[in-house]
């Protein structure tokens, strides 16, 4: 997925202002522990960690917005008091999003298993269709029947035409604000924000949803979410900075301290990975994790390539001051983890004595092999490489966060 241009900056509004009465037990569902971590924290993390999302607003019950839990107050986001209806809460969340954000994602705080890939899909579709609402949906597999007020079956509804709609949903922020204002005047309150686009004649487009992206509404949903997490191999673990069960405190660093990204010339891939990782680490609140980059055949002092500089600029990052470094024994000794762009880099480093703490970035992140070298390509080539690096860096940081001893 390519980075966004200046007029496509992305913010996210996560709505968690409900009481969650259907779940029972007194504690609102957004604060219930899911494998030891609050449901809302699990719902927020993919947005806070996503490299293309620059601002996150969470909408809470008024009392909680005024005095949020410690684990929530420590996160890099804004807390806003919700309203009586969902539409009121979304409207208040939108008001906290600055006008320069052209795309806004709206997500239910009770959907704790949202994946980075689903977020990618809705953002990409929002870029391609700038005047449309983007909704993820799953095909309906059950038989659906329409019934009347007396409980009599009227007809069977063709399920081929039906979709079960999820969040996050993506919108052009300006249009969504206008529709919310109009709906307020008409006292119209749809069940989701795409309903505003339907009512006022704007396009709504579908992308594939995720069958695991369930909404926690009942105690059974919570059990299913636990089972899904176990099937993923998570064992109920969460990032070390997430504050297990909201008690340990957000922002806690992993044991690992120094990460080194390595490519050939240290002018394209590894410096792009470095700046993406640095911002993601800042968002996670890791204060003592250092990231750097170098090249196995670098010309020391060389600047980053023009394509790399421009590509990261479009993500709000800066490589103008980067200067290439050649891999040497001191860099390898200082690094706790070395991530390379290709098997050739990895083999060379292992010959230098880095075996045991070096890995191929794609394999370490659990999704890919080599990262193609964009050197000599056009801007789109650099943007494609940067998007792949952003995906792999996120996966690598997730693994680091969930692994106590690499």
N, C-alpha and C positions, 0 to 999 in steps of 0.2 A: 504494500500500500504506500503510495507516494505521499510526502508531506503536504501540508496545506499552505496555500498562498495567504498573503496578509488579510485578504477580504474573506477568508474562510476559517478564521480562528474559531475554536470549539470550546464551549463551556458545558457543564453538566449540572442539572438540577435533580437531586435525589429526594424523593418525597417520602417522608416517614413521620407524618403528623397525626396518624390515626391512633386509636386506642387499642386496636387489635383484640376486640372483645370475643371474637369467634374462636380465638385460640384458647381462651380460658386461663385461669391460674393467676390473674391479677396483674402480672407484668406485661406491658405492651409487647407485641410480638417482635418489634424491631430490636428490642433489648434482650430477648431470650437467647440463651447460649446455644449455639450450634457447634457441636464438637468443641466446646469450651470457649468459643469466641462469639460475641454478640452478632446476631443476624445482620444488623445494620452495618457493622464494621466490615463484615464479609461482602456486603453489597457495595460499600464505598470503595474498597481497596482497588478493584480493577479500574475505576475511573481516576483515582488519585495516582495510580502507577502508569496510566496510559500516556505515551510520549506526545500525543497530539492534543490532549485535553489540558488546558492551561488554568482553568478555574472550576472549582467544584463548590456548589451550594447545597446544603442539606436543610430540608424543611422539617421542623420538629414541632411537637406540642408546645404551646407558648411557655409553660413553666420550664421545660427542658431547654428551649432555645435561650432563655434568660440565664439558666445555670446548667449547662450540659454536663454529662458525665466526664470525669477526668480523661478517660481514654479517647473521648470524642473531642474535647477541648484541645488536646495536644496535636490534632491533625491539621494539615494545611488546607483548611476549608472555612467557609462562612456558615454560621448557623442562623436560620431565619424562623420566626414563629409562623406556624401554619394557621389556616382559617377553618371555618365550620365545614366546608365541603372541599373535596379534592381540588376542584377548579380554583377555589380561593387560595389553597396552599401553593399550587403551581404558579398562580399569578404573583404571589408574594416572592416566590423563589426567582421568578423571571426579573422582578424589580431589582434584585440584588446582583444581576448579571450586567456587566458594563456593556454599553452600546457597541463597542468595537468587536464583540463576539457575534459573528454572523450566523453561526450554527449553534443550536442548543439541543442537548440531549436531555430527555426527561425519563427518569427511571424510578421504578417502585423500590423503596427501601426494603421491602419484604421479599425481594428476589436476590438471594445471597449467592447464587451460583452463576451469575452472568460471566461469560468468558470474554477475554480480550478479542477473540476472533469475531464474536458477534458485534462487539463495539466497532471493530474495524469495518464490518459490513455496512452498518447503518451510516457511519461517517462517509464511507466511499460513495454510497448511494446518494447521500445528501449533497455531496460535491457534484455528482453527475446530474442531479435534478434539483437545482437551487430554489425552486418555488414550490416544491412538493413536501408533504409530510412523508416520512419513511418509517414503516412499521415492520418489525419482524413477526413472522407468523408460522405456525406449524399446521400441517394438514390434520383434519379431524378424522380419527379412525373409528370412533363409536358411531352407531346408528343414531341419528337425531330425528326426533319427532316433534312436530308442533301440536300443542294441546290448547283447548279452549279453557274458559274460566271454570268449567265444571269438571275438568280433568279428562275430557274426552279427546282422543287423538284426532286431529284434523287431517294431518298428512305427514308423510315422511319427507324430510328435507334432503335433497341431493347433497351428500357430503363432499363431493368433488369440488363444489363451489364454496366450501366453508374453510375458514382458517381460524385457529386459536391464536389470538393476538397477544404479544408479549411487549415488554420494554427491555432495553431502552428504545425510545422512539426519537427520531431526529427531525428537527424543524428549522426553517429559516426564522431566526429569532424575531425579526421585525414583524413578519406576518403573524407569527404566533401571538405576539403582544397585542396586535390590532384585533385579532379574533377573540382574545380573552376579554379585552375591553368591550367589544360588541356583545359577547355572551353575557357579561355582567349586566349590561343595560337590559338585556332580554330575559334575565334570570334563567339562562340555559346552562345546564350542568351535565355534560356528557361523562361517560365512565372513563374515557381516555381523551387525550388532547387531539388525537387524529379525528375524533368526532367533530371538533370545531371545523376542521378543513372540509369534512364531508358536508356539514350543514351550510357552510358559506361558499361552496362550489369550488374549492381549491383541490388540486390533485393529491391523492394518497397512493403511495407506491409500496409494494410488498417486497421484502427480502426474506430469505430463509431464516427461520428462528432456530432455536436450540432446544431439543427435547429435555435437556437437563435444567433449563432455565425456569424452574418452577417458582410459583409464588407461594410463600408460606402463609397460609390462612388458618389451617386447622392443625390439631396435634398430629394427625396422620401425615400432613405435609412436612412437618418437622422431622418425623421419622424417615420419610422418603429422602429428604435432603441429607440426613446423616448417612443413609445407605449409599447414596450417590457419591458422597465424599469418600466413603470407605472404598468404593469400587474404583475410584480414581487413584487410590494408593496414598491419599493424603493423610490417612490415619487421624484425621481431625486436627492436624497441625496447621498453624498459621504463621505468618511472618513473625520473626522475633520482635519486630517493632510494633506489632499490632496490639499487644496488651491482652494476653490470654484471659478470657472471661472478664476483660476490662479491668484487670487488677494490676498487671505487671507494668502498664504504662506504655504508651506509644512512643516511637522514636528510639527504641533500644537497638543498638548495633548488633550485627552478627559477630561471631568470633573472628572471621576473616577480616583483614585490614587493607591489604594492597592488591588491587586487580590491575593486570597489565594486558592490554590488547595489542596484538602483533599482526602486521601485514608485511608487505615487501618494502615499499619506500616510505611508509609513515606519512603519506600526503593525502590519502583518500580514505580507505576503509577503516583503519585503526583509529585515526583521529575523529572520524565521524562517530564510531562506536564509543569513543571516550566521552565526547560531549553529551551524547544521548544518555549514556550511563550516569554521568555526573548529575544531570537534571533529575533522572529517575531516582537516584539515591537521595537527592535533596528532598524530593517529594515524600520519600519513605521516612524521612527524619533520621537517616543514618548519619551521625555526625563525625564518626572517626574512620570511615571507609574511604580510602584514597584510590583514585582511578588515574591511570596514565596510559601512554601508548608509545610504540617504537616500531622500527622496521628492521628486517633481517638484512636488507641491502639499501638502507637509507643513506642519503647524503645529508649529514648533520647540518641543521640550520635552514634547510629548504622549507618554504612555506607550504601550507596546504594547497592543493590544486584549486583552480578557480571554480570548477564544478562542485567540489566539496564545500567550498565556502558559500556558494550561492544556495546549494541544496539545504544546508543547515540553517541559513538565514531564514528560509521559508518556514522553518519550525521555531523561529525565534531564538536560535542558538548562534554562537559566534566562534569561528575558527580563524579570524583574521590575524590573531596573534600567535597561532600555532607555528612551531618550528620542529622539523623532523629530528628524531633521535635514532641512533644506531643501537641495536640490541648489543648489550655487553654483559659481562659477568656480574657487575654490580646490580644492574636492573633485574637480572634473573634471580639473584640472591635475595633482593628486597621483596620481590613479589610473592604473595601467598597463593595466587592463582593466575595463570597465564592462559589467555584465550586467543587462539590463532584463527586466521581466516581460511586457511587451506591446509590439507594434509602435508604439503611440502614444507610449509612453515613449521608445522608441528614436529615433523621429523628432524628438521634442522635444529630446533630448540632442544630436543631430546638428546641430540648429539652433543650439544653444548652443556648438558648436565641438568636440564630442567625436567627430566622424567619424574613423574609422581605429583607434579603440581601444574602440568600443562595439559591442555585439552583443545580439541577443535570446537570453536564457538557453536556451530550448528548442532553438533552432537551433545555438547554440554547442556544446551538449551532444550534439547529433546525435540528438535524439529528442523532437520536440514543437514547438509554436508558443507561444501565450500560456499563462501560468499564471493560471487564473481567480482573481478576487479573492474571498476568503471573507468579507469584511467584512459583518456583519449575519447571517451564517449560524450554524448550531448547531455544537456541538463536533465532530460527525462531519464537517462541511464543512471545518473547520479541519484536522482530522486527515488528510483526503483531500488537501488542498492541501499540507500539510507532507510527506506521503509523496511527492508528485510533485516537490516541491522537493528532497527528499533524493536522489531518483533523478537529477535534472538536475544537482545540485551534484556528485555523484559522477562523472557523465559529463564535466562541465566540468573537474574536477580531473585526470581521466585524460587529457583532451586537453592540458591545460597541461603535465602531466608528460612527455608524449610529444612535445611540440613545443618545439624549442629556441628558435625565434624566431617569436613571434606577430605 
